[in-house]
Amino acid sequence: MDRISVDPQIHFGKPCIAGTRITVQSVLELLNEGFSFEAIIRDYYPDLQVEDIRACLKYAIALVAAEEIHLVSA
């Protein structure tokens, strides 16, 4: 997770790719739209590496894995 940073001075503390102002959310939204890793780098963020995009996915997976789910009976 050394590729993801959280700094309250950058994007109000949203997780970003370390050393950039590119949010994890922005990268995930592009992936959700069907863009390939290569297209994201070529067309949107040429300073990124494939490992940066993978780190965004790993970060999202870690958030979901840590989430507590409380089921309530109807």
N, CA, C and O atoms as a GROMACS GRO file, in nm:
protein
  296
    1MET      N    1   0.081  -0.121   0.000
    1MET     CA    2   0.000   0.000   0.000
    1MET      C    3   0.086   0.127   0.000
    1MET      O    4   0.034   0.236   0.024
    2ASP      N    5   0.214   0.113  -0.026
    2ASP     CA    6   0.301   0.230  -0.027
    2ASP      C    7   0.275   0.320  -0.147
    2ASP      O    8   0.327   0.432  -0.154
    3ARG      N    9   0.195   0.274  -0.242
    3ARG     CA   10   0.161   0.356  -0.360
    3ARG      C   11   0.039   0.444  -0.336
    3ARG      O   12   0.008   0.530  -0.418
    4ILE      N   13  -0.030   0.424  -0.224
    4ILE     CA   14  -0.150   0.502  -0.192
    4ILE      C   15  -0.120   0.586  -0.068
    4ILE      O   16  -0.065   0.536   0.030
    5SER      N   17  -0.158   0.713  -0.074
    5SER     CA   18  -0.136   0.800   0.041
    5SER      C   19  -0.263   0.877   0.072
    5SER      O   20  -0.347   0.901  -0.014
    6VAL      N   21  -0.273   0.914   0.199
    6VAL     CA   22  -0.385   0.997   0.245
    6VAL      C   23  -0.325   1.118   0.314
    6VAL      O   24  -0.254   1.104   0.414
    7ASP      N   25  -0.354   1.234   0.260
    7ASP     CA   26  -0.300   1.359   0.314
    7ASP      C   27  -0.416   1.457   0.326
    7ASP      O   28  -0.479   1.490   0.225
    8PRO      N   29  -0.446   1.505   0.445
    8PRO     CA   30  -0.558   1.598   0.462
    8PRO      C   31  -0.545   1.726   0.379
    8PRO      O   32  -0.643   1.797   0.358
    9GLN      N   33  -0.424   1.756   0.333
    9GLN     CA   34  -0.401   1.876   0.253
    9GLN      C   35  -0.427   1.853   0.104
    9GLN      O   36  -0.427   1.949   0.026
   10ILE      N   37  -0.449   1.729   0.064
   10ILE     CA   38  -0.473   1.697  -0.077
   10ILE      C   39  -0.609   1.633  -0.092
   10ILE      O   40  -0.636   1.529  -0.032
   11HIS      N   41  -0.695   1.694  -0.169
   11HIS     CA   42  -0.831   1.644  -0.194
   11HIS      C   43  -0.904   1.609  -0.065
   11HIS      O   44  -0.974   1.508  -0.059
   12PHE      N   45  -0.888   1.693   0.037
   12PHE     CA   46  -0.960   1.676   0.164
   12PHE      C   47  -0.936   1.540   0.228
   12PHE      O   48  -1.022   1.489   0.299
   13GLY      N   49  -0.819   1.482   0.204
   13GLY     CA   50  -0.783   1.355   0.266
   13GLY      C   51  -0.829   1.232   0.191
   13GLY      O   52  -0.817   1.121   0.243
   14LYS      N   53  -0.881   1.249   0.070
   14LYS     CA   54  -0.918   1.131  -0.009
   14LYS      C   55  -0.791   1.056  -0.047
   14LYS      O   56  -0.688   1.119  -0.072
   15PRO      N   57  -0.798   0.924  -0.052
   15PRO     CA   58  -0.678   0.849  -0.090
   15PRO      C   59  -0.636   0.879  -0.233
   15PRO      O   60  -0.717   0.882  -0.325
   16CYS      N   61  -0.507   0.902  -0.250
   16CYS     CA   62  -0.448   0.936  -0.380
   16CYS      C   63  -0.330   0.844  -0.407
   16CYS      O   64  -0.277   0.780  -0.317
   17ILE      N   65  -0.292   0.839  -0.532
   17ILE     CA   66  -0.170   0.769  -0.568
   17ILE      C   67  -0.055   0.853  -0.515
   17ILE      O   68  -0.047   0.973  -0.542
   18ALA      N   69   0.033   0.790  -0.440
   18ALA     CA   70   0.141   0.861  -0.372
   18ALA      C   71   0.220   0.949  -0.469
   18ALA      O   72   0.256   0.907  -0.579
   19GLY      N   73   0.247   1.072  -0.424
   19GLY     CA   74   0.324   1.165  -0.504
   19GLY      C   75   0.244   1.236  -0.612
   19GLY      O   76   0.301   1.311  -0.693
   20THR      N   77   0.111   1.213  -0.614
   20THR     CA   78   0.026   1.278  -0.714
   20THR      C   79  -0.098   1.334  -0.646
   20THR      O   80  -0.118   1.317  -0.526
   21ARG      N   81  -0.179   1.401  -0.724
   21ARG     CA   82  -0.310   1.446  -0.678
   21ARG      C   83  -0.420   1.362  -0.745
   21ARG      O   84  -0.536   1.403  -0.749
   22ILE      N   85  -0.384   1.247  -0.797
   22ILE     CA   86  -0.479   1.158  -0.865
   22ILE      C   87  -0.545   1.070  -0.760
   22ILE      O   88  -0.477   0.992  -0.692
   23THR      N   89  -0.677   1.081  -0.746
   23THR     CA   90  -0.747   1.004  -0.645
   23THR      C   91  -0.769   0.860  -0.689
   23THR      O   92  -0.781   0.830  -0.808
   24VAL      N   93  -0.773   0.773  -0.590
   24VAL     CA   94  -0.807   0.633  -0.615
   24VAL      C   95  -0.945   0.628  -0.681
   24VAL      O   96  -0.966   0.550  -0.774
   25GLN      N   97  -1.036   0.710  -0.634
   25GLN     CA   98  -1.171   0.712  -0.689
   25GLN      C   99  -1.170   0.743  -0.838
   25GLN      O  100  -1.242   0.680  -0.915
   26SER      N  101  -1.090   0.839  -0.880
   26SER     CA  102  -1.083   0.875  -1.022
   26SER      C  103  -1.039   0.756  -1.107
   26SER      O  104  -1.094   0.731  -1.214
   27VAL      N  105  -0.939   0.685  -1.060
   27VAL     CA  106  -0.889   0.569  -1.134
   27VAL      C  107  -0.995   0.459  -1.137
   27VAL      O  108  -1.017   0.397  -1.241
   28LEU      N  109  -1.059   0.434  -1.023
   28LEU     CA  110  -1.163   0.331  -1.018
   28LEU      C  111  -1.281   0.364  -1.108
   28LEU      O  112  -1.339   0.275  -1.170
   29GLU      N  113  -1.316   0.491  -1.116
   29GLU     CA  114  -1.426   0.532  -1.205
   29GLU      C  115  -1.391   0.505  -1.351
   29GLU      O  116  -1.477   0.461  -1.428
   30LEU      N  117  -1.268   0.530  -1.390
   30LEU     CA  118  -1.225   0.500  -1.528
   30LEU      C  119  -1.228   0.350  -1.554
   30LEU      O  120  -1.271   0.306  -1.661
   31LEU      N  121  -1.183   0.271  -1.458
   31LEU     CA  122  -1.191   0.126  -1.473
   31LEU      C  123  -1.336   0.081  -1.485
   31LEU      O  124  -1.368  -0.006  -1.566
   32ASN      N  125  -1.422   0.140  -1.406
   32ASN     CA  126  -1.564   0.107  -1.411
   32ASN      C  127  -1.625   0.139  -1.547
   32ASN      O  128  -1.717   0.070  -1.592
   33GLU      N  129  -1.574   0.242  -1.612
   33GLU     CA  130  -1.623   0.279  -1.745
   33GLU      C  131  -1.568   0.189  -1.855
   33GLU      O  132  -1.605   0.202  -1.972
   34GLY      N  133  -1.480   0.097  -1.818
   34GLY     CA  134  -1.431   0.001  -1.914
   34GLY      C  135  -1.295   0.034  -1.975
   34GLY      O  136  -1.250  -0.036  -2.066
   35PHE      N  137  -1.230   0.138  -1.926
   35PHE     CA  138  -1.098   0.173  -1.978
   35PHE      C  139  -0.995   0.072  -1.930
   35PHE      O  140  -0.998   0.028  -1.815
   36SER      N  141  -0.905   0.035  -2.018
   36SER     CA  142  -0.796  -0.055  -1.982
   36SER      C  143  -0.690   0.023  -1.905
   36SER      O  144  -0.688   0.146  -1.906
   37PHE      N  145  -0.602  -0.050  -1.839
   37PHE     CA  146  -0.491   0.014  -1.768
   37PHE      C  147  -0.412   0.100  -1.866
   37PHE      O  148  -0.376   0.214  -1.836
   38GLU      N  149  -0.385   0.044  -1.983
   38GLU     CA  150  -0.305   0.114  -2.082
   38GLU      C  151  -0.374   0.242  -2.130
   38GLU      O  152  -0.308   0.345  -2.148
   39ALA      N  153  -0.506   0.237  -2.149
   39ALA     CA  154  -0.580   0.355  -2.194
   39ALA      C  155  -0.582   0.463  -2.086
   39ALA      O  156  -0.572   0.582  -2.117
   40ILE      N  157  -0.593   0.422  -1.961
   40ILE     CA  158  -0.592   0.520  -1.851
   40ILE      C  159  -0.458   0.593  -1.850
   40ILE      O  160  -0.453   0.716  -1.835
   41ILE      N  161  -0.351   0.518  -1.865
   41ILE     CA  162  -0.217   0.580  -1.865
   41ILE      C  163  -0.198   0.666  -1.989
   41ILE      O  164  -0.151   0.780  -1.978
   42ARG      N  165  -0.234   0.616  -2.103
   42ARG     CA  166  -0.213   0.688  -2.230
   42ARG      C  167  -0.300   0.813  -2.239
   42ARG      O  168  -0.251   0.920  -2.276
   43ASP      N  169  -0.429   0.801  -2.205
   43ASP     CA  170  -0.524   0.909  -2.232
   43ASP      C  171  -0.551   1.003  -2.114
   43ASP      O  172  -0.598   1.115  -2.134
   44TYR      N  173  -0.523   0.959  -1.993
   44TYR     CA  174  -0.560   1.041  -1.877
   44TYR      C  175  -0.442   1.074  -1.786
   44TYR      O  176  -0.422   1.190  -1.752
   45TYR      N  177  -0.365   0.974  -1.748
   45TYR     CA  178  -0.261   0.994  -1.648
   45TYR      C  179  -0.129   0.932  -1.694
   45TYR      O  180  -0.092   0.824  -1.648
   46PRO      N  181  -0.058   0.999  -1.785
   46PRO     CA  182   0.065   0.941  -1.840
   46PRO      C  183   0.177   0.920  -1.738
   46PRO      O  184   0.272   0.847  -1.766
   47ASP      N  185   0.167   0.982  -1.622
   47ASP     CA  186   0.270   0.965  -1.520
   47ASP      C  187   0.249   0.839  -1.436
   47ASP      O  188   0.337   0.802  -1.359
   48LEU      N  189   0.133   0.775  -1.451
   48LEU     CA  190   0.106   0.654  -1.373
   48LEU      C  191   0.176   0.534  -1.433
   48LEU      O  192   0.215   0.532  -1.550
   49GLN      N  193   0.190   0.433  -1.350
   49GLN     CA  194   0.239   0.302  -1.392
   49GLN      C  195   0.128   0.200  -1.367
   49GLN      O  196   0.036   0.225  -1.288
   50VAL      N  197   0.138   0.088  -1.434
   50VAL     CA  198   0.037  -0.017  -1.417
   50VAL      C  199   0.025  -0.054  -1.269
   50VAL      O  200  -0.085  -0.080  -1.221
   51GLU      N  201   0.135  -0.057  -1.198
   51GLU     CA  202   0.132  -0.092  -1.056
   51GLU      C  203   0.053   0.009  -0.973
   51GLU      O  204  -0.005  -0.028  -0.871
   52ASP      N  205   0.050   0.135  -1.015
   52ASP     CA  206  -0.031   0.235  -0.946
   52ASP      C  207  -0.180   0.201  -0.958
   52ASP      O  208  -0.255   0.212  -0.861
   53ILE      N  209  -0.220   0.160  -1.075
   53ILE     CA  210  -0.361   0.124  -1.097
   53ILE      C  211  -0.396  -0.002  -1.020
   53ILE      O  212  -0.503  -0.012  -0.961
   54ARG      N  213  -0.305  -0.098  -1.019
   54ARG     CA  214  -0.327  -0.220  -0.939
   54ARG      C  215  -0.340  -0.184  -0.791
   54ARG      O  216  -0.420  -0.244  -0.720
   55ALA      N  217  -0.261  -0.089  -0.746
   55ALA     CA  218  -0.267  -0.047  -0.606
   55ALA      C  219  -0.404   0.012  -0.573
   55ALA      O  220  -0.454  -0.006  -0.462
   56CYS      N  221  -0.465   0.083  -0.668
   56CYS     CA  222  -0.600   0.137  -0.647
   56CYS      C  223  -0.700   0.024  -0.627
   56CYS      O  224  -0.785   0.030  -0.538
   57LEU      N  225  -0.689  -0.080  -0.709
   57LEU     CA  226  -0.778  -0.195  -0.694
   57LEU      C  227  -0.754  -0.265  -0.561
   57LEU      O  228  -0.850  -0.302  -0.493
   58LYS      N  229  -0.630  -0.283  -0.523
   58LYS     CA  230  -0.598  -0.347  -0.395
   58LYS      C  231  -0.652  -0.265  -0.278
   58LYS      O  232  -0.701  -0.321  -0.180
   59TYR      N  233  -0.642  -0.134  -0.289
   59TYR     CA  234  -0.693  -0.046  -0.184
   59TYR      C  235  -0.844  -0.064  -0.170
   59TYR      O  236  -0.894  -0.076  -0.058
   60ALA      N  237  -0.916  -0.065  -0.281
   60ALA     CA  238  -1.061  -0.083  -0.277
   60ALA      C  239  -1.098  -0.219  -0.219
   60ALA      O  240  -1.193  -0.229  -0.141
   61ILE      N  241  -1.026  -0.322  -0.256
   61ILE     CA  242  -1.052  -0.456  -0.203
   61ILE      C  243  -1.029  -0.457  -0.052
   61ILE      O  244  -1.107  -0.516   0.023
   62ALA      N  245  -0.922  -0.394  -0.007
   62ALA     CA  246  -0.893  -0.389   0.137
   62ALA      C  247  -1.003  -0.316   0.213
   62ALA      O  248  -1.038  -0.357   0.324
   63LEU      N  249  -1.058  -0.210   0.155
   63LEU     CA  250  -1.168  -0.139   0.221
   63LEU      C  251  -1.290  -0.227   0.236
   63LEU      O  252  -1.353  -0.230   0.342
   64VAL      N  253  -1.324  -0.298   0.132
   64VAL     CA  254  -1.441  -0.386   0.137
   64VAL      C  255  -1.416  -0.500   0.235
   64VAL      O  256  -1.506  -0.538   0.310
   65ALA      N  257  -1.297  -0.555   0.236
   65ALA     CA  258  -1.264  -0.665   0.325
   65ALA      C  259  -1.271  -0.624   0.472
   65ALA      O  260  -1.306  -0.705   0.557
   66ALA      N  261  -1.240  -0.499   0.500
   66ALA     CA  262  -1.240  -0.451   0.638
   66ALA      C  263  -1.377  -0.404   0.684
   66ALA      O  264  -1.398  -0.376   0.802
   67GLU      N  265  -1.470  -0.396   0.592
   67GLU     CA  266  -1.603  -0.344   0.622
   67GLU      C  267  -1.679  -0.441   0.713
   67GLU      O  268  -1.678  -0.562   0.691
   68GLU      N  269  -1.743  -0.387   0.814
   68GLU     CA  270  -1.828  -0.468   0.900
   68GLU      C  271  -1.971  -0.461   0.849
   68GLU      O  272  -2.023  -0.354   0.818
   69ILE      N  273  -2.033  -0.577   0.840
   69ILE     CA  274  -2.170  -0.584   0.791
   69ILE      C  275  -2.259  -0.627   0.907
   69ILE      O  276  -2.233  -0.727   0.972
   70HIS      N  277  -2.364  -0.551   0.930
   70HIS     CA  278  -2.458  -0.579   1.037
   70HIS      C  279  -2.595  -0.604   0.973
   70HIS      O  280  -2.660  -0.512   0.922
   71LEU      N  281  -2.638  -0.729   0.976
   71LEU     CA  282  -2.768  -0.763   0.919
   71LEU      C  283  -2.876  -0.741   1.025
   71LEU      O  284  -2.858  -0.774   1.142
   72VAL      N  285  -2.986  -0.686   0.980
   72VAL     CA  286  -3.097  -0.659   1.068
   72VAL      C  287  -3.217  -0.739   1.020
   72VAL      O  288  -3.252  -0.734   0.902
   73SER      N  289  -3.279  -0.812   1.109
   73SER     CA  290  -3.398  -0.890   1.071
   73SER      C  291  -3.514  -0.797   1.043
   73SER      O  292  -3.534  -0.696   1.110
   74ALA      N  293  -3.592  -0.834   0.942
   74ALA     CA  294  -3.708  -0.751   0.908
   74ALA      C  295  -3.826  -0.782   0.997
   74ALA      O  296  -3.932  -0.721   0.982
   0.00000   0.00000   0.00000
